[in-house]
Structure formats: structure tokens, C-alpha cells
Amino acid sequence: DQGGDTVSEGQAYAMLVSVALHDRARFAAAWSWTQRHLQRPDGLLASHLADGSIMDSNPASDADLDAARALAIAAVRFGQPAYKSAAQTLARAILARETITTPHGRVLLAGPWAQSGRVVDPSYFSPAAYATLAGVDRGQAREWAALAAGDRAALASVVRGNRLPPDWARLTSAGTLVPIGAPSQPGQTPRYSFDAVRVPVRYASACSAADRGIAAGLWPTLQQAGSPPPYSLTLTGGALATSSHPVALVSVAAAASAYGRTSDALRLLTQADRLDRRFPTYYGAAWNALGRIMLTTDWLPGACAPGGM
């Protein structure tokens, strides 16, 4: 369904799933291909390749983080020091080129390209990745802790009053977020859609109670979105679409899990699996797998499955 191209995000998902499943061969295949075709001289990953050529050399910080996290886990799980070195290279480049300092700590930007406009995609924030990468290079543990704190404060500023996080936002000098439509069209109506739906999953699977509290705070709004939930909502929970998507179901499952509604979470994950089987897509399959891995298992160090799921 992607048209024969690939993105750095997809390669990072393959690395996370394969290391979670202890699949040494598939992990090696995904990383060696990514390193050979997507890694830039600065260590970050070009975001889009098609027909054997780089179509967009700009990195996306979520892909860089997910790949670095997967490499750090693989270094220990597969006993490969080269993976640790690769994780350190990516991690240092992320801190140096894809974060910005605020009064509340560092905040992750959408990529190096986002520095001037202070553009943020809140679904790129990944507390579990920060915890894992802090252990890869102890000299930078303080920076990763500051990034977790800054992201949490920025996200909290935009979800007050049970509002949903936006797909895209602009970071103010005070460290708060202002929702925007998209980087290229900031004046469009902000929405909770294919990007922002990842926020509950990443925060519900964090080990910090403060982080899980952010995911839990989204449940009162998301539970009213309908069954199955639309894939796109206003920031107050109004429907902007009539159809659902596996990642939307996984998103609501994550919020339910963080809120302590374990049976609801498992029911929603089962619905996501069924929908993915009926209408398979790259993105749906990826988050159907990652949702179960992050929310119901301890297969990825740095994450905590809440509620005893």
C-alpha cells in the first residue's frame, strides 16, 4: 500500500519488532540495509527512499530514536558491540541536532529541519527510548533525563482539560506547545489523527507514573469517540472521519490501559487485529504489532506494560 517505497520510520519499526521477537537475522537485515542506504554522514537517517534513490534526505526524529533504541537493545540481546556503537552514534546526533533547550528541559523537535520553526510532532516523544539510551552512554544520562522532563512538560501544556494532543505543534520559548495544522500549512485546523494517535502508546508504555498519567488523562475523551473510534478527531474529541483504522484502536487501547481499564484495552487490541486482517496496511500492521509488544509484554527493555496486562 506504500507504493514500493520505504521510510526510515518503517525500517525502525522492523528493527523494534525483530529485536522484541529475538529475531537476530531479520534485525541484522533491517539494520544493515538502513545503514547502507539511509544513514547520513551526521549519523541520522534520511527519511524517504524510492526507486533506489533518496527522495527526502531530511531525518525524522522518531525514526532516529526508534532505530537507536532497537540498536541499544540488540547490542545486549544479541551480544553485538557494533550495535552499541551504532546506537551511541545515533543517540549523540539526536541530542545534538534534533533537540532544543527550554525552561523545563530539552524538547525533541521533528528533525534538524524543524529548528528554525521550532516544529514538534508530539507523537515522536518516546520516554522508553530515552530510558534505554541513557544506559548506552552514561555520560549523557542527564541529557536524556532532561529530554524526558521537557517533553512531558510540553505535552502536558497542550492536553490540559482532557484535550487530545495534535499531530503537529509549534514550541514556544516558554516550552509549551501551540497546535498547528501541519508544518507546510500551519493555519489548517489542528487534529488528532495518524500522527498523534501514537502518543498514548508511547506514554502508556513508559515506566514513569507521570508519563503514564498523561496517557491515562486521554481516556475520558477517547472513550467517547465511538466504537470503533474514527481515525481522525478534533482536539476535543469530535469526529473528523467516519471510518476507523487499527492504529486508532491501538491508541484508545493504550489510554485505557494507562487508566487501568485492562479488559477494555485487550478488547480494543483484539479489534485492531481483526481490522488489520480485513484491511491490511503497512502502518496498521506496524502499530498493531508494536501496540501489543509495548502494552502487553516486557520484550522491549525501557518500557513497562501497565495494569498487569
VMD Tcl script that draws the C-alpha trace (Angstrom):
set ca {
  {0.00 0.00 0.00}
  {3.03 2.30 0.22}
  {3.75 2.12 -3.50}
  {7.06 0.30 -3.34}
  {9.00 2.94 -1.41}
  {10.23 2.97 2.18}
  {10.69 5.43 5.02}
  {13.15 5.47 7.92}
  {10.21 5.09 10.31}
  {9.29 1.77 8.70}
  {12.85 0.46 8.92}
  {12.96 1.43 12.61}
  {9.65 -0.37 13.24}
  {11.09 -3.51 11.62}
  {14.12 -3.24 13.91}
  {11.98 -2.81 17.03}
  {9.68 -5.71 16.21}
  {12.51 -8.07 15.24}
  {14.59 -7.32 18.36}
  {11.48 -7.72 20.52}
  {10.93 -11.15 18.97}
  {14.63 -12.08 19.39}
  {14.89 -12.45 15.60}
  {18.61 -11.90 15.07}
  {18.59 -12.47 11.30}
  {15.76 -10.11 10.47}
  {17.18 -7.43 12.75}
  {20.56 -7.69 11.04}
  {18.92 -7.49 7.61}
  {16.85 -4.41 8.52}
  {19.73 -2.53 10.15}
  {22.38 -3.36 7.52}
  {20.05 -2.17 4.76}
  {19.17 1.00 6.70}
  {22.80 1.75 7.50}
  {23.85 1.25 3.88}
  {21.02 3.17 2.19}
  {19.65 5.73 4.67}
  {22.33 6.74 7.19}
  {23.73 10.20 6.58}
  {27.29 11.41 7.39}
  {25.98 13.05 10.58}
  {24.66 9.69 11.80}
  {20.95 10.45 11.35}
  {18.69 8.67 8.85}
  {17.30 10.09 5.61}
  {13.54 9.75 5.83}
  {12.42 8.57 2.38}
  {13.78 6.34 -0.37}
  {12.04 5.28 -3.58}
  {13.27 3.57 -6.73}
  {16.71 3.18 -5.20}
  {17.19 6.92 -4.62}
  {16.81 9.20 -1.62}
  {13.66 11.27 -2.14}
  {13.93 13.19 1.14}
  {17.25 13.43 2.96}
  {15.70 15.21 5.96}
  {15.66 12.98 9.05}
  {12.57 12.31 11.18}
  {13.46 12.21 14.86}
  {11.02 9.41 15.73}
  {12.71 7.06 13.28}
  {16.14 8.02 14.59}
  {15.01 7.38 18.17}
  {13.29 4.07 17.45}
  {16.30 2.82 15.48}
  {18.72 3.90 18.22}
  {16.59 2.22 20.88}
  {16.41 -1.00 18.85}
  {20.19 -0.98 18.34}
  {20.81 -0.46 22.07}
  {18.60 -3.43 22.94}
  {20.10 -5.58 20.18}
  {23.63 -4.89 21.42}
  {22.80 -6.65 24.69}
  {20.30 -9.20 23.42}
  {22.45 -10.42 20.54}
  {25.86 -9.75 22.11}
  {26.96 -7.38 19.33}
  {29.22 -4.47 20.45}
  {28.91 -2.91 16.98}
  {25.22 -2.32 17.62}
  {26.07 -0.41 20.82}
  {28.48 1.80 18.91}
  {25.84 2.45 16.23}
  {23.27 3.28 18.94}
  {25.69 5.77 20.52}
  {26.32 7.45 17.16}
  {22.61 7.91 16.54}
  {21.90 8.96 20.13}
  {24.54 11.68 20.16}
  {23.34 13.03 16.82}
  {19.74 13.13 18.08}
  {20.69 15.14 21.17}
  {22.92 17.48 19.18}
  {20.73 18.09 16.13}
  {17.12 17.21 16.98}
  {16.52 18.76 20.41}
  {16.21 22.27 21.77}
  {16.55 23.66 25.30}
  {13.55 25.16 27.12}
  {12.96 26.34 30.70}
  {11.53 22.89 31.51}
  {14.33 20.88 29.90}
  {15.14 19.72 26.39}
  {12.34 19.09 23.89}
  {12.50 16.81 20.86}
  {11.95 18.58 17.55}
  {10.60 16.83 14.46}
  {14.08 16.82 12.92}
  {17.05 19.14 12.20}
  {14.88 20.89 9.61}
  {12.47 21.93 12.41}
  {14.97 24.01 14.38}
  {14.12 27.39 12.85}
  {10.35 26.99 13.12}
  {10.52 25.02 16.40}
  {8.21 22.41 14.87}
  {7.23 19.47 17.07}
  {5.36 16.23 16.43}
  {4.32 15.12 19.95}
  {3.98 11.51 18.81}
  {7.75 11.43 18.29}
  {8.32 11.82 22.06}
  {9.46 8.45 23.43}
  {10.15 8.15 27.19}
  {11.04 4.45 26.90}
  {13.64 5.22 24.22}
  {15.18 7.93 26.40}
  {15.45 5.49 29.32}
  {17.15 2.91 27.12}
  {19.57 5.37 25.52}
  {20.53 6.85 28.88}
  {22.04 3.44 29.67}
  {24.02 3.28 26.42}
  {26.14 6.33 27.19}
  {26.21 7.13 30.91}
  {27.89 10.46 30.18}
  {24.68 11.65 28.51}
  {22.18 10.24 31.00}
  {21.46 13.72 32.36}
  {20.62 14.99 28.87}
  {18.16 12.13 28.28}
  {16.51 12.80 31.65}
  {16.20 16.48 30.73}
  {14.64 15.50 27.40}
  {12.06 13.29 29.13}
  {11.18 16.12 31.52}
  {10.98 18.78 28.81}
  {8.82 16.63 26.55}
  {6.49 15.78 29.43}
  {6.05 19.44 30.35}
  {5.46 20.45 26.73}
  {2.91 17.69 26.21}
  {1.13 18.47 29.48}
  {0.70 22.07 28.35}
  {-1.39 21.02 25.36}
  {-3.53 18.21 26.83}
  {-4.92 20.12 29.81}
  {-8.64 19.74 30.32}
  {-8.71 16.30 28.67}
  {-7.81 17.76 25.29}
  {-6.11 15.48 22.78}
  {-2.58 16.13 21.51}
  {-2.26 17.48 17.96}
  {-0.45 15.84 15.08}
  {1.78 18.92 14.87}
  {2.63 21.86 17.11}
  {4.95 24.82 17.48}
  {7.16 25.04 20.55}
  {7.15 28.41 22.32}
  {10.19 29.89 24.07}
  {8.46 29.03 27.36}
  {8.49 25.34 26.47}
  {4.76 24.99 25.79}
  {3.07 23.72 22.62}
  {0.72 25.58 20.30}
  {-1.24 23.21 17.99}
  {-0.87 23.80 14.25}
  {-2.31 22.13 11.18}
  {0.88 20.89 9.52}
  {4.42 22.24 9.02}
  {3.62 23.30 5.45}
  {0.12 24.61 6.32}
  {0.18 25.69 9.98}
  {-3.09 27.61 9.63}
  {-5.12 24.47 8.99}
  {-7.28 23.13 11.81}
  {-5.17 21.01 14.19}
  {-6.31 17.42 14.57}
  {-5.66 14.19 16.44}
  {-5.01 11.78 13.63}
  {-2.47 9.37 12.16}
  {0.49 11.03 13.91}
  {-0.92 11.95 17.32}
  {-2.58 8.55 17.85}
  {0.88 7.24 18.75}
  {1.14 9.50 21.82}
  {-0.96 7.27 24.14}
  {1.00 4.17 23.11}
  {4.40 5.71 23.79}
  {3.29 7.24 27.11}
  {1.18 4.34 28.38}
  {4.19 2.04 27.99}
  {6.55 4.35 29.89}
  {7.77 3.36 33.35}
  {7.28 6.82 34.88}
  {3.95 7.33 36.66}
  {3.94 10.94 35.44}
  {4.27 9.80 31.83}
  {1.59 7.12 32.18}
  {-0.63 9.77 33.75}
  {-0.56 11.73 30.50}
  {-1.82 8.68 28.59}
  {-4.46 7.97 31.24}
  {-5.70 11.55 31.00}
  {-6.65 10.95 27.36}
  {-9.03 8.08 28.17}
  {-12.09 10.16 29.21}
  {-12.07 11.90 25.82}
  {-11.10 8.92 23.67}
  {-13.68 6.56 25.20}
  {-16.41 8.87 23.91}
  {-15.08 8.83 20.34}
  {-17.26 5.88 19.31}
  {-16.81 2.18 18.71}
  {-14.77 1.70 16.67}
  {-13.12 5.13 17.06}
  {-12.61 7.28 13.93}
  {-9.02 7.65 12.79}
  {-9.24 11.45 12.97}
  {-10.68 13.63 15.74}
  {-10.75 17.25 16.79}
  {-8.67 18.05 19.86}
  {-11.84 17.95 21.94}
  {-12.82 14.51 20.62}
  {-15.23 15.35 17.81}
  {-15.23 13.02 14.81}
  {-13.46 14.21 11.65}
  {-13.79 10.85 9.85}
  {-16.37 8.10 9.59}
  {-14.04 5.10 9.34}
  {-11.58 3.61 11.81}
  {-8.06 2.23 11.49}
  {-6.05 -0.30 13.51}
  {-3.74 2.40 14.88}
  {-6.76 4.35 16.16}
  {-7.93 1.27 18.08}
  {-4.44 0.67 19.46}
  {-4.33 4.31 20.54}
  {-7.54 4.05 22.56}
  {-6.37 0.71 23.97}
  {-3.22 2.40 25.26}
  {-5.19 5.14 27.00}
  {-7.50 2.51 28.52}
  {-4.52 0.50 29.74}
  {-2.92 3.52 31.40}
  {-6.28 4.36 33.02}
  {-6.49 0.86 34.47}
  {-9.20 -0.43 32.11}
  {-7.33 -3.60 31.21}
  {-10.30 -5.53 29.82}
  {-11.21 -2.59 27.56}
  {-7.61 -2.37 26.38}
  {-7.42 -6.04 25.47}
  {-10.79 -5.88 23.70}
  {-9.60 -2.92 21.63}
  {-6.33 -4.63 20.74}
  {-8.31 -7.65 19.52}
  {-10.49 -5.35 17.39}
  {-7.35 -3.74 15.96}
  {-6.03 -7.16 14.98}
  {-9.28 -8.08 13.26}
  {-9.43 -4.80 11.36}
  {-5.82 -5.14 10.27}
  {-6.53 -8.63 8.91}
  {-9.52 -7.32 6.92}
  {-7.76 -4.24 5.55}
  {-4.00 -4.78 5.79}
  {-1.73 -1.74 5.54}
  {1.90 -1.11 6.43}
  {1.06 1.43 9.15}
  {-1.77 -0.57 10.65}
  {0.28 -3.78 10.78}
  {3.24 -1.95 12.33}
  {1.26 -0.41 15.16}
  {-0.88 -3.48 15.67}
  {2.36 -5.34 16.41}
  {4.07 -2.52 18.32}
  {0.96 -1.85 20.39}
  {0.85 -5.42 21.65}
  {4.60 -5.50 22.22}
  {4.71 -2.20 24.12}
  {1.49 -2.57 26.10}
  {1.31 -6.25 27.00}
  {4.88 -7.56 27.22}
  {8.32 -6.76 28.60}
  {10.03 -7.71 25.35}
  {11.41 -4.17 24.87}
  {13.56 -3.02 27.82}
  {12.78 0.55 28.87}
  {9.01 0.03 28.56}
  {6.57 -1.04 31.24}
  {3.30 -2.81 30.44}
  {0.83 -1.10 32.79}
  {-2.08 -2.67 34.60}
  {-0.53 -6.16 34.62}
  {-1.67 -6.75 31.02}
}
mol new
graphics top color blue
foreach p $ca { graphics top sphere $p radius 0.5 }
foreach p [lrange $ca 0 end-1] q [lrange $ca 1 end] { graphics top cylinder $p $q radius 0.2 }
display resetview
